[in-house]
Amino acid sequence: MAENNFLKVPTMAEMVAEGKHPEVLFWVGCAGSYDDRYKRVITAFVKILNEVDVNFAVLGPEESCTGDPARRAGNEFLFQMQAMQNIEVLNAYEIKKIVTACPHCFNTIKNEYPALGGEYEVMHHSQFLQSLINEGRLTLEGGELYKGKKITFHDSCYLGRSNNVYEAPRSVIQALDADLVEMKRCKTNGLCCGAGGSQMFKEPEEGNKDINIERTEEALETDAKVVAVGCPFCMTMISDGIKNKEKEKDVKVLDLAEMVAEAKGL
Amino acid sequence: MIQIVQQLLFVAAIGYTGFLVSKRAKFIYRNINLGKGIEEQEDKGKRFGNMMRLAFGQQKMFDRPIVGLLHFAVYAGFLLINIEVLEIVLDGVTGQHRLFSNIIPQGVYYFLASFFEVMALLVTVSCLIFLVRRNALRIPRFHMKEMEGWPYRDANYILYAEVILMSMLLSMNASDAALQSLGSDHYPQVGAFIVSQFLVPLFSNFSETTLIGIERTAWWVHILGIFAFAVYVTYSKHLHIFLAFPNTFFARLTPKGKMDNMESVTNEVKIMLGMPVENVEGSESDEMPTFGAKDVQDLSWRNIMNAYSCTECGRCTSQCPANITGKKLSPRKVMMDVRDRADEVGKNIDANNGTFQDDGKLLYGDFISKEELMACTSCNACAEACPINIDPLNIILEMRRYVAMEESGTPQEWNMVFQNIENNQAPWAFAASDRFNWGEELRQVEKTEKQKQDA
């Protein structure tokens, strides 16, 4: 069958039409859908899901912004409009479990949708990858690509401090046999990339430095060859910082899923 | 006769201190209750645990171990020396001297008194180190703009006061020991204690009368100093010694990233979306709800309690990415502003027979500017850094709600984001119909050779 040779990205609508139900819904988010750089992260994650035969689906055209940027900017009306419409779609499809590659979507759906009638088990893709590794569904043995390579992990605020997820992304890096080095400020003390709270979408207030530059300098101090991230906004901010320091040839900014996919030769 | 006068003066001093402290306590309690109610108060066991861990055990203070240890010494000294203060108070009221030495065995009394002296010495040394740290080492977070003037002096006054109180305690015991060796009447033979024994030689050349004068002066300065300090604390950032306990008890237990749902908005949104509305109570009232916080009355009482609990240590500000990079925002200033405004509103209410008269000022604008609010990345570094779980971010986000929903004062770039989300279901100006293009493209990508074989 020819279709077996292509990557599967089933939508919920298609699944339901075939009378099937997915194990997990992959919530892509706006950055994953539109941002060219983050599309590559989403692609990597879809490849992994295909590789280990996870029965997943996406909402596709039925997905829309969770409302996080509106809520953090103070617009509760718009947030709740978005949230209620999303919850209506998710509940209509009887979604129980969601995985997302965006800590902001993760935080909003996990912590804030329950108050509006949306109760789901929500995982960040680092936690999902960790569970695939722990269950033995995803094996990374024999991967030489990252072996002994210095990698530092930048904690996203909405994954770390906001939700106390610090170990899952690190365990994925360790599974790659890489040499995980920590920045001066890490985990609970991790410094923000500068994009949270809707700062992503506006110019910063007057100051003497941009936050992403401050953070990039810390990352460069570790001498890591890769700055690993788990958030589309951090990806943009740190990549911009690396470009600003003219280090893009020496230091890569990669998402965990990209590293795993690459190590697996996907 | 002199004895009776002393006793009467002492009782009067206690009474007056009690009066002043309770008046201030009522004022602060009322000001905290200017805030709105909070719903989430369940899980008392966990709350009690947090209080014991963070306030009683000071767990987060030990993130910086040396300072944590010094701070713990001052705190433990404060708690334990209170037992000795109890004896002093009873002595003062009854006109006796070292009352407890008649009740408990001499060895135990000697041990306890010596233990308190060791604590007093530790407190003195710690406070001296703190003074050096604050004034000579010039740690940046102690010298920011919001610390100029009163906050800076306040911090030093507290440290001076503790050094004076502790040295009075030691002088009192040393002159007491000197009087014992002279066999003075009123001074029972309890011995020279472990620390003050080294000070006794300083006092040995004085006559009995002079020594009694010194001992009495040290005794009075010490105890009146404690009373004065009790009153001072209620006007000072030092209030954290009491409020850290309720503050950690009532701190939120939900994940830091969670923002609370605004029920007042939920019903309106449901009506707009044509969804059934369940809880209509409240929506019947004529009064339009206001959204977000423009003044302290719009905040929760927890926010205001946070503000009165803050001891201006500045750990929040030193971790704030906006502040680190030179922006105007300082989470500590946000807390100080809320407290100062709550004080101002409270005084206004007292001056106007119990009702607030508009003073033409607001927390938003007059204390906290839009520029400060807009600089926040909501990263929770401030809330994480606070040793007693104060949450400045919650206040910032409540005030942003006011800016966005009541004032329509958000930056133009954010207004574009709102428009894009409304029209395209994404914060960027991409067509909603293109949302799944990435997936359609991927469906054209062939699987790897290995996957093909598996299939």
Interface residues (C-beta under 8 A of the other chain):
Chain A: N4 N5 F6 L7 K8 V9 T11 V28 C30 G32 S33 Y34 K39 I42 T43 V46 N50 E51 V58 G60 P61 E63 S64 C65 G67 P69 A70 R71 R72 A73 G74 N75 E76 F77 L78 Q80 M81 Q82 M84 Q85 N107 K110 N111 E112 A115 L116 C157 Y158 R161 S162 N163 N164 T188 N189 L191 C192 G194 A195 G196 G197 S198 Q199 M200 F201 K202 E203 P204 E205 E206 G207 N208 K209 D210 I211 E214 R215 G265 L266
Chain B: T254 P255 K256 G257 K258 M259 D260 N261 M262 V265 T266 E268 V269 K270 M272 L273 M275 F291 G292 Q319 P321 A322 I324 T325 G326 K327 K328 L329 E371 M374 A375 C376 T377 S378 C379 N380 A381 A383 E384 L397 R400 R401 Y402 V403 A404 M405 T410 P411 E413 W414 M416 V417 F418 I421 E422 Q425 A426 P427 W428 F430 A432 S433 D434 R435 F436 N437 W438 G439 L442 R443 Q444 V445 E446 K447 T448 K450 Q451 K452 A455
